[in-house]
Amino acid sequence: MVQLVPPKTPDSMIISYMTLRKILGLLGVSLVPVMIIGSVAIDHLNTVEVSVSAYYYTSMRNGLVGILCGMSLFLLSYHGNERIDSIASKLAGVFALGIAFFPTSPTGEKDDLVSIIHYVTSGIYFAILSYMSVFLFTRSRGYKTQEKKKRNRVYRICGVIMAASAICIPLDGIRGVHDKIIFLKPTLILETIALTSFGVSWLIKGEFLLADKEDQGSLPGRMEDHFTSEVIHPV
């Protein structure tokens, strides 16, 4: 008698929110290192660009746009636990596309319309991500585990760092300040700090680090942010 092979379970066709969060965090943390290493390897450059956006005009253009679009895709696919999570993540996803498709001018003058759109979308993007990290990621329902309390501290620190870095970036555009500190590549450093904070925040949200311990999962009344039952269906 021929036995039919049972169909695949639905779990084999989904991506958990925890995985989604980890991937998004890894993209954020790896963006700048990938740009620098790729540019050195392909263009054989011995210098580092003044900003992440400047890599658009190197051989890493496709890599830059690809990673930004990947981050946008994951943010647009993310729904979170409440309506505000979905709205915030989708807005961030839209503005991430703005960063990718409206590059800054390759010249020192950044007063053209495309460059202005780029800077505005970048600022709003980091503002939304900072808001999510400080105010949305830190919410809980019911019992808070010790790991959750630690994660909340990390969320708040990352959110504040993102906001502070984004606020300080325009200072590099002041000519008197720019001429004195340009050798330090301040914009690139601040962007790296902001992106790393963003990545760490999402990695922690995916419990890549500071995950709840096994013996805490059975605590009565525990309503944490570990929603492994939530899924993303592939398109």
C-alpha positions in Angstrom: 0.0 0.0 0.0 1.4 3.4 -1.0 1.6 5.9 1.8 1.1 9.5 0.9 3.7 12.0 2.2 1.9 14.4 4.6 1.9 18.0 3.6 4.3 20.4 5.2 3.2 22.1 8.4 2.4 25.8 8.3 5.4 26.5 10.5 7.7 25.6 7.6 6.2 28.5 5.6 6.6 31.3 8.1 9.2 33.5 9.6 8.8 34.3 13.3 8.9 37.8 14.6 12.0 37.0 16.6 13.9 36.0 13.5 12.6 39.1 11.7 13.9 41.3 14.5 17.3 39.6 14.6 17.8 40.0 10.8 16.8 43.7 11.0 19.3 44.2 13.8 22.1 42.5 11.9 21.4 44.7 8.9 21.7 47.8 11.0 24.9 46.8 12.7 26.6 45.5 9.5 25.7 48.4 7.1 28.8 50.6 7.8 31.4 47.8 8.1 30.1 46.3 4.8 30.4 49.6 3.1 34.0 50.2 4.3 35.3 46.7 3.8 33.6 46.4 0.4 34.9 49.7 -0.8 38.5 48.8 0.3 38.3 45.4 -1.4 36.6 46.5 -4.7 37.8 50.1 -5.2 41.1 49.6 -3.5 40.6 52.8 -1.5 42.9 53.6 1.4 40.5 56.3 2.8 37.1 56.2 4.4 34.2 58.2 3.0 32.9 61.2 5.0 29.4 59.6 5.4 27.5 56.4 4.7 25.6 58.2 1.9 28.9 59.0 0.1 29.3 55.2 -0.5 26.5 55.6 -3.0 29.1 57.0 -5.4 31.5 54.1 -5.0 31.3 50.4 -6.1 29.2 49.8 -3.0 26.2 51.6 -4.4 24.2 48.5 -5.0 25.1 47.1 -1.6 24.0 50.3 0.1 20.7 50.5 -1.7 20.2 46.8 -1.2 20.7 46.9 2.6 18.5 49.9 3.0 15.7 48.3 0.9 16.1 45.2 3.0 15.7 47.1 6.2 12.7 48.9 4.6 11.1 45.6 3.6 11.4 44.1 7.1 10.0 47.3 8.7 7.1 47.4 6.3 6.4 43.7 7.1 6.5 44.2 10.8 3.2 44.6 12.6 4.2 44.4 16.3 1.8 43.8 19.1 -0.5 46.9 18.7 -1.6 49.3 16.0 1.0 52.0 17.0 3.8 49.4 16.5 2.6 48.7 13.0 2.2 52.4 12.1 5.6 53.4 13.4 7.4 50.5 11.7 5.7 51.1 8.4 6.5 54.8 8.5 10.1 54.0 9.2 10.1 51.6 6.3 8.8 54.3 3.9 11.5 56.8 5.1 14.2 54.1 4.7 13.2 53.9 1.0 13.6 57.7 0.9 17.1 57.4 2.2 17.9 54.8 -0.5 16.4 56.5 -3.5 17.2 60.1 -2.7 21.0 60.1 -2.4 23.0 63.2 -1.3 24.9 65.2 -3.9 28.4 64.0 -4.6 29.7 67.6 -4.3 30.3 69.5 -1.1 27.1 71.6 -1.7 24.1 69.8 -0.2 21.4 72.5 -0.8 19.8 70.8 -3.8 16.3 69.3 -3.5 17.3 65.6 -3.6 19.9 66.1 -0.8 17.4 68.0 1.3 14.9 65.2 0.9 17.6 62.7 1.9 18.5 64.5 5.1 14.9 65.1 6.1 13.9 61.4 5.5 17.1 60.3 7.4 16.2 62.5 10.4 12.6 61.3 10.5 13.7 57.7 10.1 16.0 57.8 13.1 13.4 59.8 15.1 10.9 57.0 14.6 13.3 54.3 15.4 14.4 56.1 18.6 10.7 56.5 19.6 10.1 52.8 19.0 13.1 51.8 21.1 12.4 54.1 24.0 8.6 54.0 24.2 7.3 50.9 22.3 9.9 48.3 23.0 9.8 49.0 26.7 6.1 48.2 27.2 5.1 45.1 29.1 1.9 43.4 30.1 1.9 41.9 33.6 5.0 40.3 35.1 8.4 41.7 34.1 11.3 39.2 34.2 14.8 40.4 35.2 15.9 40.0 31.6 13.0 42.2 30.5 14.1 44.9 32.9 17.6 44.7 31.5 16.3 44.8 27.9 14.3 47.9 28.8 17.4 49.7 30.0 19.2 48.8 26.7 16.2 50.0 24.6 16.2 53.3 26.4 20.0 53.8 26.0 19.9 52.8 22.3 17.0 55.1 21.7 18.7 58.1 23.3 21.9 57.5 21.5 20.1 57.3 18.2 18.3 60.6 18.8 21.5 62.3 20.1 23.5 61.1 17.1 20.9 62.2 14.6 20.6 65.6 16.2 24.4 66.1 16.1 24.9 65.2 12.5 23.7 68.6 11.1 26.3 70.3 13.2 28.9 69.0 10.7 27.2 71.1 8.1 28.1 74.3 9.8 31.1 75.5 7.8 33.2 76.8 10.7 32.7 73.5 12.6 33.0 71.4 9.5 36.4 72.8 8.5 37.9 72.0 11.9 36.6 68.5 12.4 36.3 67.1 8.9 39.4 65.0 9.3 37.6 63.0 12.1 34.8 62.0 9.6 32.2 63.1 12.3 29.1 62.4 10.1 30.2 58.8 9.4 31.0 58.3 13.1 27.7 59.6 14.2 25.8 57.6 11.6 27.7 54.5 12.6 26.8 55.0 16.3 23.1 55.6 15.4 23.0 52.5 13.1 24.8 50.3 15.7 22.3 51.5 18.4 19.4 50.7 16.1 20.8 47.3 15.3 21.5 46.4 19.0 18.0 47.5 20.0 16.4 45.2 17.4 18.8 42.3 18.2 17.8 42.6 21.9 14.1 42.8 20.8 14.6 39.5 19.0 16.2 38.2 22.2 19.5 37.5 20.5 20.9 38.7 23.8 19.2 38.9 27.3 16.7 36.3 26.4 14.3 35.1 29.1 15.5 32.0 30.9 13.7 28.7 30.6 12.5 28.7 34.2 10.9 32.0 33.8 8.5 31.0 31.0 6.2 29.2 33.5 5.8 32.1 35.9 2.1 32.9 36.4 0.8 36.0 34.8 3.8 36.4 32.6 2.8 38.6 29.6 6.1 39.6 28.1 7.1 40.8 24.7 8.2 37.4 23.6 5.4 36.8 21.1 6.8 33.8 19.2 3.3 32.9 17.9 3.2 36.0 15.7 4.4 35.3 12.2 5.2 36.9 8.9 3.8 35.1 5.8 6.2 35.3 2.9 4.9 37.1 -0.2 
